[in-house]
Amino acid sequence: MKSALSPICLYLIAITNLLAYWFDFMGIVSWSMTIILLMLGAYFTRYSAES
């Protein structure tokens, strides 16, 4: 399950920024969510499957 968290975080970044653009919500909340999700996505790459 932890190996799926990195792509989930990266997809949530895209969705967050798309919704922020559509609804004109480009404030500090959108930026902070993007940075937090990016840091979480980078952290969970340690659990990605090694092949």
CHARMM-style PDB file with segment names, atoms N, HN, CA, C and O in Angstrom:
ATOM      1  N   MET     1       0.820  -1.197   0.000  1.00  0.00      PROA
ATOM      2  CA  MET     1       0.000   0.000   0.000  1.00  0.00      PROA
ATOM      3  C   MET     1       0.863   1.261   0.000  1.00  0.00      PROA
ATOM      4  O   MET     1       0.512   2.258  -0.630  1.00  0.00      PROA
ATOM      5  N   LYS     2       1.991   1.213   0.708  1.00  0.00      PROA
ATOM      6  HN  LYS     2       2.276   0.403   1.220  1.00  0.00      PROA
ATOM      7  CA  LYS     2       2.842   2.402   0.770  1.00  0.00      PROA
ATOM      8  C   LYS     2       3.468   2.729  -0.575  1.00  0.00      PROA
ATOM      9  O   LYS     2       3.808   3.883  -0.835  1.00  0.00      PROA
ATOM     10  N   SER     3       3.624   1.731  -1.430  1.00  0.00      PROA
ATOM     11  HN  SER     3       3.348   0.793  -1.219  1.00  0.00      PROA
ATOM     12  CA  SER     3       4.207   2.000  -2.747  1.00  0.00      PROA
ATOM     13  C   SER     3       3.243   2.788  -3.631  1.00  0.00      PROA
ATOM     14  O   SER     3       3.678   3.416  -4.597  1.00  0.00      PROA
ATOM     15  N   ALA     4       1.962   2.770  -3.329  1.00  0.00      PROA
ATOM     16  HN  ALA     4       1.608   2.259  -2.545  1.00  0.00      PROA
ATOM     17  CA  ALA     4       0.979   3.507  -4.125  1.00  0.00      PROA
ATOM     18  C   ALA     4       0.799   4.942  -3.650  1.00  0.00      PROA
ATOM     19  O   ALA     4       0.152   5.737  -4.332  1.00  0.00      PROA
ATOM     20  N   LEU     5       1.355   5.289  -2.501  1.00  0.00      PROA
ATOM     21  HN  LEU     5       1.880   4.644  -1.947  1.00  0.00      PROA
ATOM     22  CA  LEU     5       1.137   6.629  -1.965  1.00  0.00      PROA
ATOM     23  C   LEU     5       1.874   7.714  -2.740  1.00  0.00      PROA
ATOM     24  O   LEU     5       1.393   8.844  -2.825  1.00  0.00      PROA
ATOM     25  N   SER     6       3.017   7.396  -3.299  1.00  0.00      PROA
ATOM     26  HN  SER     6       3.409   6.478  -3.230  1.00  0.00      PROA
ATOM     27  CA  SER     6       3.753   8.394  -4.071  1.00  0.00      PROA
ATOM     28  C   SER     6       2.985   8.827  -5.328  1.00  0.00      PROA
ATOM     29  O   SER     6       2.824  10.028  -5.545  1.00  0.00      PROA
ATOM     30  N   PRO     7       2.505   7.893  -6.165  1.00  0.00      PROA
ATOM     31  CA  PRO     7       1.712   8.340  -7.316  1.00  0.00      PROA
ATOM     32  C   PRO     7       0.397   9.006  -6.920  1.00  0.00      PROA
ATOM     33  O   PRO     7      -0.074   9.912  -7.608  1.00  0.00      PROA
ATOM     34  N   ILE     8      -0.192   8.565  -5.822  1.00  0.00      PROA
ATOM     35  HN  ILE     8       0.190   7.830  -5.263  1.00  0.00      PROA
ATOM     36  CA  ILE     8      -1.437   9.201  -5.360  1.00  0.00      PROA
ATOM     37  C   ILE     8      -1.181  10.657  -5.003  1.00  0.00      PROA
ATOM     38  O   ILE     8      -1.967  11.533  -5.364  1.00  0.00      PROA
ATOM     39  N   CYS     9      -0.093  10.920  -4.299  1.00  0.00      PROA
ATOM     40  HN  CYS     9       0.545  10.209  -4.006  1.00  0.00      PROA
ATOM     41  CA  CYS     9       0.246  12.300  -3.935  1.00  0.00      PROA
ATOM     42  C   CYS     9       0.506  13.148  -5.175  1.00  0.00      PROA
ATOM     43  O   CYS     9       0.097  14.307  -5.233  1.00  0.00      PROA
ATOM     44  N   LEU    10       1.178  12.578  -6.157  1.00  0.00      PROA
ATOM     45  HN  LEU    10       1.511  11.636  -6.110  1.00  0.00      PROA
ATOM     46  CA  LEU    10       1.468  13.340  -7.370  1.00  0.00      PROA
ATOM     47  C   LEU    10       0.207  13.617  -8.180  1.00  0.00      PROA
ATOM     48  O   LEU    10       0.078  14.691  -8.768  1.00  0.00      PROA
ATOM     49  N   TYR    11      -0.722  12.669  -8.221  1.00  0.00      PROA
ATOM     50  HN  TYR    11      -0.617  11.797  -7.744  1.00  0.00      PROA
ATOM     51  CA  TYR    11      -1.997  12.924  -8.890  1.00  0.00      PROA
ATOM     52  C   TYR    11      -2.811  13.971  -8.130  1.00  0.00      PROA
ATOM     53  O   TYR    11      -3.493  14.793  -8.742  1.00  0.00      PROA
ATOM     54  N   LEU    12      -2.743  13.942  -6.805  1.00  0.00      PROA
ATOM     55  HN  LEU    12      -2.189  13.275  -6.307  1.00  0.00      PROA
ATOM     56  CA  LEU    12      -3.463  14.941  -6.020  1.00  0.00      PROA
ATOM     57  C   LEU    12      -2.902  16.345  -6.225  1.00  0.00      PROA
ATOM     58  O   LEU    12      -3.638  17.329  -6.136  1.00  0.00      PROA
ATOM     59  N   ILE    13      -1.604  16.439  -6.499  1.00  0.00      PROA
ATOM     60  HN  ILE    13      -1.007  15.641  -6.571  1.00  0.00      PROA
ATOM     61  CA  ILE    13      -1.017  17.739  -6.825  1.00  0.00      PROA
ATOM     62  C   ILE    13      -1.645  18.282  -8.103  1.00  0.00      PROA
ATOM     63  O   ILE    13      -2.019  19.453  -8.172  1.00  0.00      PROA
ATOM     64  N   ALA    14      -1.757  17.427  -9.108  1.00  0.00      PROA
ATOM     65  HN  ALA    14      -1.453  16.475  -9.051  1.00  0.00      PROA
ATOM     66  CA  ALA    14      -2.350  17.854 -10.375  1.00  0.00      PROA
ATOM     67  C   ALA    14      -3.806  18.270 -10.191  1.00  0.00      PROA
ATOM     68  O   ALA    14      -4.239  19.285 -10.735  1.00  0.00      PROA
ATOM     69  N   ILE    15      -4.554  17.490  -9.429  1.00  0.00      PROA
ATOM     70  HN  ILE    15      -4.202  16.665  -8.987  1.00  0.00      PROA
ATOM     71  CA  ILE    15      -5.968  17.810  -9.205  1.00  0.00      PROA
ATOM     72  C   ILE    15      -6.115  19.099  -8.408  1.00  0.00      PROA
ATOM     73  O   ILE    15      -6.972  19.928  -8.711  1.00  0.00      PROA
ATOM     74  N   THR    16      -5.276  19.265  -7.390  1.00  0.00      PROA
ATOM     75  HN  THR    16      -4.579  18.591  -7.144  1.00  0.00      PROA
ATOM     76  CA  THR    16      -5.337  20.478  -6.571  1.00  0.00      PROA
ATOM     77  C   THR    16      -5.062  21.720  -7.408  1.00  0.00      PROA
ATOM     78  O   THR    16      -5.777  22.717  -7.306  1.00  0.00      PROA
ATOM     79  N   ASN    17      -4.020  21.655  -8.240  1.00  0.00      PROA
ATOM     80  HN  ASN    17      -3.439  20.845  -8.323  1.00  0.00      PROA
ATOM     81  CA  ASN    17      -3.687  22.828  -9.050  1.00  0.00      PROA
ATOM     82  C   ASN    17      -4.710  23.083 -10.141  1.00  0.00      PROA
ATOM     83  O   ASN    17      -4.972  24.234 -10.488  1.00  0.00      PROA
ATOM     84  N   LEU    18      -5.288  22.027 -10.683  1.00  0.00      PROA
ATOM     85  HN  LEU    18      -5.075  21.092 -10.401  1.00  0.00      PROA
ATOM     86  CA  LEU    18      -6.328  22.208 -11.693  1.00  0.00      PROA
ATOM     87  C   LEU    18      -7.571  22.851 -11.098  1.00  0.00      PROA
ATOM     88  O   LEU    18      -8.143  23.767 -11.689  1.00  0.00      PROA
ATOM     89  N   LEU    19      -7.992  22.374  -9.931  1.00  0.00      PROA
ATOM     90  HN  LEU    19      -7.527  21.630  -9.451  1.00  0.00      PROA
ATOM     91  CA  LEU    19      -9.153  22.974  -9.267  1.00  0.00      PROA
ATOM     92  C   LEU    19      -8.873  24.406  -8.833  1.00  0.00      PROA
ATOM     93  O   LEU    19      -9.752  25.265  -8.903  1.00  0.00      PROA
ATOM     94  N   ALA    20      -7.651  24.658  -8.387  1.00  0.00      PROA
ATOM     95  HN  ALA    20      -6.937  23.960  -8.330  1.00  0.00      PROA
ATOM     96  CA  ALA    20      -7.289  26.021  -7.989  1.00  0.00      PROA
ATOM     97  C   ALA    20      -7.323  26.964  -9.189  1.00  0.00      PROA
ATOM     98  O   ALA    20      -7.718  28.123  -9.057  1.00  0.00      PROA
ATOM     99  N   TYR    21      -6.921  26.484 -10.334  1.00  0.00      PROA
ATOM    100  HN  TYR    21      -6.600  25.542 -10.442  1.00  0.00      PROA
ATOM    101  CA  TYR    21      -6.955  27.314 -11.541  1.00  0.00      PROA
ATOM    102  C   TYR    21      -8.388  27.554 -12.012  1.00  0.00      PROA
ATOM    103  O   TYR    21      -8.760  28.675 -12.360  1.00  0.00      PROA
ATOM    104  N   TRP    22      -9.188  26.483 -12.016  1.00  0.00      PROA
ATOM    105  HN  TRP    22      -8.886  25.573 -11.734  1.00  0.00      PROA
ATOM    106  CA  TRP    22     -10.562  26.608 -12.496  1.00  0.00      PROA
ATOM    107  C   TRP    22     -11.394  27.528 -11.615  1.00  0.00      PROA
ATOM    108  O   TRP    22     -12.165  28.340 -12.127  1.00  0.00      PROA
ATOM    109  N   PHE    23     -11.249  27.413 -10.301  1.00  0.00      PROA
ATOM    110  HN  PHE    23     -10.623  26.753  -9.886  1.00  0.00      PROA
ATOM    111  CA  PHE    23     -12.088  28.174  -9.389  1.00  0.00      PROA
ATOM    112  C   PHE    23     -11.401  29.423  -8.859  1.00  0.00      PROA
ATOM    113  O   PHE    23     -11.860  30.021  -7.886  1.00  0.00      PROA
ATOM    114  N   ASP    24     -10.289  29.824  -9.502  1.00  0.00      PROA
ATOM    115  HN  ASP    24      -9.916  29.338 -10.292  1.00  0.00      PROA
ATOM    116  CA  ASP    24      -9.573  31.045  -9.159  1.00  0.00      PROA
ATOM    117  C   ASP    24      -9.201  31.068  -7.671  1.00  0.00      PROA
ATOM    118  O   ASP    24      -9.480  32.028  -6.953  1.00  0.00      PROA
ATOM    119  N   PHE    25      -8.569  29.986  -7.242  1.00  0.00      PROA
ATOM    120  HN  PHE    25      -8.343  29.206  -7.825  1.00  0.00      PROA
ATOM    121  CA  PHE    25      -8.209  29.808  -5.843  1.00  0.00      PROA
ATOM    122  C   PHE    25      -6.702  29.563  -5.747  1.00  0.00      PROA
ATOM    123  O   PHE    25      -6.262  28.524  -5.254  1.00  0.00      PROA
ATOM    124  N   MET    26      -5.921  30.532  -6.223  1.00  0.00      PROA
ATOM    125  HN  MET    26      -6.279  31.375  -6.624  1.00  0.00      PROA
ATOM    126  CA  MET    26      -4.472  30.366  -6.289  1.00  0.00      PROA
ATOM    127  C   MET    26      -3.798  31.002  -5.078  1.00  0.00      PROA
ATOM    128  O   MET    26      -2.796  31.704  -5.220  1.00  0.00      PROA
ATOM    129  N   GLY    27      -4.331  30.764  -3.914  1.00  0.00      PROA
ATOM    130  HN  GLY    27      -5.145  30.194  -3.798  1.00  0.00      PROA
ATOM    131  CA  GLY    27      -3.810  31.387  -2.712  1.00  0.00      PROA
ATOM    132  C   GLY    27      -2.802  30.537  -1.982  1.00  0.00      PROA
ATOM    133  O   GLY    27      -2.268  29.567  -2.521  1.00  0.00      PROA
ATOM    134  N   ILE    28      -2.552  30.916  -0.757  1.00  0.00      PROA
ATOM    135  HN  ILE    28      -2.985  31.704  -0.319  1.00  0.00      PROA
ATOM    136  CA  ILE    28      -1.553  30.242   0.063  1.00  0.00      PROA
ATOM    137  C   ILE    28      -1.980  28.827   0.399  1.00  0.00      PROA
ATOM    138  O   ILE    28      -1.126  27.964   0.603  1.00  0.00      PROA
ATOM    139  N   VAL    29      -3.269  28.563   0.463  1.00  0.00      PROA
ATOM    140  HN  VAL    29      -3.963  29.264   0.297  1.00  0.00      PROA
ATOM    141  CA  VAL    29      -3.750  27.211   0.766  1.00  0.00      PROA
ATOM    142  C   VAL    29      -3.387  26.256  -0.368  1.00  0.00      PROA
ATOM    143  O   VAL    29      -2.922  25.143  -0.125  1.00  0.00      PROA
ATOM    144  N   SER    30      -3.598  26.690  -1.589  1.00  0.00      PROA
ATOM    145  HN  SER    30      -3.975  27.595  -1.787  1.00  0.00      PROA
ATOM    146  CA  SER    30      -3.271  25.853  -2.739  1.00  0.00      PROA
ATOM    147  C   SER    30      -1.771  25.602  -2.816  1.00  0.00      PROA
ATOM    148  O   SER    30      -1.339  24.478  -3.070  1.00  0.00      PROA
ATOM    149  N   TRP    31      -0.986  26.636  -2.600  1.00  0.00      PROA
ATOM    150  HN  TRP    31      -1.337  27.549  -2.393  1.00  0.00      PROA
ATOM    151  CA  TRP    31       0.470  26.479  -2.639  1.00  0.00      PROA
ATOM    152  C   TRP    31       0.963  25.572  -1.522  1.00  0.00      PROA
ATOM    153  O   TRP    31       1.830  24.727  -1.744  1.00  0.00      PROA
ATOM    154  N   SER    32       0.424  25.738  -0.344  1.00  0.00      PROA
ATOM    155  HN  SER    32      -0.281  26.424  -0.163  1.00  0.00      PROA
ATOM    156  CA  SER    32       0.886  24.908   0.771  1.00  0.00      PROA
ATOM    157  C   SER    32       0.476  23.448   0.585  1.00  0.00      PROA
ATOM    158  O   SER    32       1.244  22.546   0.920  1.00  0.00      PROA
ATOM    159  N   MET    33      -0.719  23.206   0.056  1.00  0.00      PROA
ATOM    160  HN  MET    33      -1.343  23.938  -0.216  1.00  0.00      PROA
ATOM    161  CA  MET    33      -1.127  21.822  -0.218  1.00  0.00      PROA
ATOM    162  C   MET    33      -0.225  21.193  -1.268  1.00  0.00      PROA
ATOM    163  O   MET    33       0.126  20.017  -1.166  1.00  0.00      PROA
ATOM    164  N   THR    34       0.154  21.971  -2.280  1.00  0.00      PROA
ATOM    165  HN  THR    34      -0.131  22.926  -2.363  1.00  0.00      PROA
ATOM    166  CA  THR    34       1.045  21.465  -3.315  1.00  0.00      PROA
ATOM    167  C   THR    34       2.406  21.097  -2.740  1.00  0.00      PROA
ATOM    168  O   THR    34       2.954  20.044  -3.065  1.00  0.00      PROA
ATOM    169  N   ILE    35       2.950  21.954  -1.892  1.00  0.00      PROA
ATOM    170  HN  ILE    35       2.505  22.809  -1.627  1.00  0.00      PROA
ATOM    171  CA  ILE    35       4.269  21.690  -1.311  1.00  0.00      PROA
ATOM    172  C   ILE    35       4.215  20.491  -0.371  1.00  0.00      PROA
ATOM    173  O   ILE    35       5.118  19.654  -0.384  1.00  0.00      PROA
ATOM    174  N   ILE    36       3.169  20.400   0.441  1.00  0.00      PROA
ATOM    175  HN  ILE    36       2.436  21.080   0.451  1.00  0.00      PROA
ATOM    176  CA  ILE    36       3.039  19.261   1.363  1.00  0.00      PROA
ATOM    177  C   ILE    36       2.891  17.952   0.596  1.00  0.00      PROA
ATOM    178  O   ILE    36       3.528  16.954   0.934  1.00  0.00      PROA
ATOM    179  N   LEU    37       2.052  17.957  -0.435  1.00  0.00      PROA
ATOM    180  HN  LEU    37       1.535  18.768  -0.709  1.00  0.00      PROA
ATOM    181  CA  LEU    37       1.869  16.732  -1.228  1.00  0.00      PROA
ATOM    182  C   LEU    37       3.142  16.360  -1.979  1.00  0.00      PROA
ATOM    183  O   LEU    37       3.443  15.177  -2.137  1.00  0.00      PROA
ATOM    184  N   LEU    38       3.891  17.357  -2.442  1.00  0.00      PROA
ATOM    185  HN  LEU    38       3.647  18.318  -2.314  1.00  0.00      PROA
ATOM    186  CA  LEU    38       5.148  17.074  -3.126  1.00  0.00      PROA
ATOM    187  C   LEU    38       6.168  16.457  -2.175  1.00  0.00      PROA
ATOM    188  O   LEU    38       6.889  15.531  -2.546  1.00  0.00      PROA
ATOM    189  N   MET    39       6.226  16.970  -0.955  1.00  0.00      PROA
ATOM    190  HN  MET    39       5.640  17.723  -0.654  1.00  0.00      PROA
ATOM    191  CA  MET    39       7.148  16.414   0.030  1.00  0.00      PROA
ATOM    192  C   MET    39       6.737  14.995   0.428  1.00  0.00      PROA
ATOM    193  O   MET    39       7.590  14.123   0.589  1.00  0.00      PROA
ATOM    194  N   LEU    40       5.436  14.765   0.585  1.00  0.00      PROA
ATOM    195  HN  LEU    40       4.743  15.474   0.454  1.00  0.00      PROA
ATOM    196  CA  LEU    40       4.965  13.411   0.899  1.00  0.00      PROA
ATOM    197  C   LEU    40       5.239  12.446  -0.250  1.00  0.00      PROA
ATOM    198  O   LEU    40       5.649  11.307  -0.026  1.00  0.00      PROA
ATOM    199  N   GLY    41       5.013  12.902  -1.475  1.00  0.00      PROA
ATOM    200  HN  GLY    41       4.680  13.827  -1.657  1.00  0.00      PROA
ATOM    201  CA  GLY    41       5.293  12.053  -2.629  1.00  0.00      PROA
ATOM    202  C   GLY    41       6.760  11.699  -2.731  1.00  0.00      PROA
ATOM    203  O   GLY    41       7.107  10.569  -3.076  1.00  0.00      PROA
ATOM    204  N   ALA    42       7.626  12.657  -2.434  1.00  0.00      PROA
ATOM    205  HN  ALA    42       7.345  13.574  -2.153  1.00  0.00      PROA
ATOM    206  CA  ALA    42       9.063  12.377  -2.452  1.00  0.00      PROA
ATOM    207  C   ALA    42       9.445  11.432  -1.320  1.00  0.00      PROA
ATOM    208  O   ALA    42      10.312  10.576  -1.495  1.00  0.00      PROA
ATOM    209  N   TYR    43       8.817  11.576  -0.178  1.00  0.00      PROA
ATOM    210  HN  TYR    43       8.113  12.271  -0.036  1.00  0.00      PROA
ATOM    211  CA  TYR    43       9.128  10.703   0.958  1.00  0.00      PROA
ATOM    212  C   TYR    43       8.727   9.260   0.677  1.00  0.00      PROA
ATOM    213  O   TYR    43       9.470   8.333   0.999  1.00  0.00      PROA
ATOM    214  N   PHE    44       7.559   9.067   0.081  1.00  0.00      PROA
ATOM    215  HN  PHE    44       6.955   9.820  -0.181  1.00  0.00      PROA
ATOM    216  CA  PHE    44       7.066   7.714  -0.138  1.00  0.00      PROA
ATOM    217  C   PHE    44       7.695   7.035  -1.347  1.00  0.00      PROA
ATOM    218  O   PHE    44       7.358   5.887  -1.636  1.00  0.00      PROA
ATOM    219  N   THR    45       8.600   7.706  -2.065  1.00  0.00      PROA
ATOM    220  HN  THR    45       8.874   8.639  -1.830  1.00  0.00      PROA
ATOM    221  CA  THR    45       9.315   7.005  -3.141  1.00  0.00      PROA
ATOM    222  C   THR    45      10.262   5.975  -2.560  1.00  0.00      PROA
ATOM    223  O   THR    45      10.700   5.073  -3.274  1.00  0.00      PROA
ATOM    224  N   ARG    46      10.583   6.085  -1.295  1.00  0.00      PROA
ATOM    225  HN  ARG    46      10.227   6.817  -0.715  1.00  0.00      PROA
ATOM    226  CA  ARG    46      11.447   5.080  -0.664  1.00  0.00      PROA
ATOM    227  C   ARG    46      10.779   3.712  -0.634  1.00  0.00      PROA
ATOM    228  O   ARG    46      11.466   2.691  -0.605  1.00  0.00      PROA
ATOM    229  N   TYR    47       9.457   3.679  -0.642  1.00  0.00      PROA
ATOM    230  HN  TYR    47       8.899   4.509  -0.666  1.00  0.00      PROA
ATOM    231  CA  TYR    47       8.725   2.413  -0.594  1.00  0.00      PROA
ATOM    232  C   TYR    47       8.353   1.887  -1.970  1.00  0.00      PROA
ATOM    233  O   TYR    47       7.624   0.901  -2.075  1.00  0.00      PROA
ATOM    234  N   SER    48       8.844   2.532  -3.036  1.00  0.00      PROA
ATOM    235  HN  SER    48       9.436   3.333  -2.951  1.00  0.00      PROA
ATOM    236  CA  SER    48       8.492   2.059  -4.377  1.00  0.00      PROA
ATOM    237  C   SER    48       9.161   0.703  -4.636  1.00  0.00      PROA
ATOM    238  O   SER    48      10.215   0.389  -4.084  1.00  0.00      PROA
ATOM    239  N   ALA    49       8.524  -0.064  -5.474  1.00  0.00      PROA
ATOM    240  HN  ALA    49       7.668   0.192  -5.922  1.00  0.00      PROA
ATOM    241  CA  ALA    49       8.992  -1.439  -5.717  1.00  0.00      PROA
ATOM    242  C   ALA    49      10.313  -1.411  -6.482  1.00  0.00      PROA
ATOM    243  O   ALA    49      10.474  -0.670  -7.452  1.00  0.00      PROA
ATOM    244  N   GLU    50      11.224  -2.213  -6.035  1.00  0.00      PROA
ATOM    245  HN  GLU    50      11.093  -2.816  -5.248  1.00  0.00      PROA
ATOM    246  CA  GLU    50      12.505  -2.348  -6.720  1.00  0.00      PROA
ATOM    247  C   GLU    50      12.471  -3.597  -7.588  1.00  0.00      PROA
ATOM    248  O   GLU    50      12.132  -4.687  -7.127  1.00  0.00      PROA
ATOM    249  N   SER    51      12.827  -3.414  -8.845  1.00  0.00      PROA
ATOM    250  HN  SER    51      13.102  -2.529  -9.219  1.00  0.00      PROA
ATOM    251  CA  SER    51      12.819  -4.583  -9.735  1.00  0.00      PROA
ATOM    252  C   SER    51      14.122  -4.700 -10.499  1.00  0.00      PROA
ATOM    253  OT1 SER    51      14.291  -5.624 -11.294  1.00  0.00      PROA
TER     254      SER     51
END
